[in-house]
């Protein structure tokens, strides 16, 4: 009779440990899923920034490949100092 009681207590402890392990694994998986989601959105943001930088690099390469320094000076005057031709209106995008 005592053997059955000890066996039943061991079985209850083993079940409790298995349940605790399962709960721990589920909580860990949820945490990892959240981390993956955050990293995925961070990756999307970085890819968008990369595209913007590549576009800007392409613009600079086009300017440098242009033999005329006039276009380089014109672009610098427009971007740095806000210059424009007479009668020209410049609109800036506000985000």
Helices and strands as residue ranges (DSSP letters): H 2-65, H 69-81
